């Protein structure tokens, strides 16, 4: 597990698991809530207790850091 962004805007941690499955995605965690979001498309794979307002904030954070997130996923999951 690699924490790519730690305690970013509004306290979100953005994590990529090194042994995770495709499609390329991140886990965003805050206060016991977690959402899995696909990179580039920003599609929600799973959502555990984040409301719509928080999901908009999270997507904005991810879009602002897209290059770093995609590069990190690629580096960790290269075959």
N, C-alpha and C positions, 0 to 999 in steps of 0.2 A: 504494500500500500504506500502510495506517495501522495503527500499533501502538497498540491500544486499551489494553491492559494490558501493562506491561513488567516482566519479572522478578518476577512475582507469586508467591504461595505456591509453594514448591518450585521456583522458577526458571522458570516457564512464561511465554512471551510469547504474547499473544493478538492476532492480526492479522486485519484485514479488508482484502481487496484491492479497490481502487476500481473496477477494470474486471472484476470477477468476475461469475459467472453466479448465477442463483437455483438452488435456494431459498436464503433468507438463512442464511448460515453463517459460521463463523470458522475460522481456521487456528490451531492451538495448536502451538508449537514449543519444543523443549528438547533440547539436545545432539544435534542431527542427526535427532531423531525428530519426526514431524509427524502430526497427526490433523486431519481436517476434520469439524466437528460442526455439524449444523443447529441454528439457534437455536430456542428454545421447545420443540421436541420432544426435543432433545438426542440425536437419532439420529446415529450415526457414518456418515459418508459414505465416508470413506477413513481407514485407520489404517496408519501406517508405523512399526512397532516399539514402540508403547506397550503395556505389559502391562495387565491388568485393574485392578490396584491403582492405577496411574497414571491410567487412564481414569476411575475413580471420583473421584479427586482433581480431575481436570480438569472433570468435569461439575459437581462441587460449586462450584468456582471460577466457572464460567460461570453457574450458577443464582444465585449470590450477586451477580453483576454483570449480570443479565439486562436490566434496564431500560437501562443504559448501552449494552450491546451492541446491542440492538434499535434504540435511538434512533440510534446511530452508523451501523448498516447502512442504516436508512431515509434518513438525511441524505445518505449517500454515494451511494445508488442511486435517489434520487427522479427521476422522469421528467419 
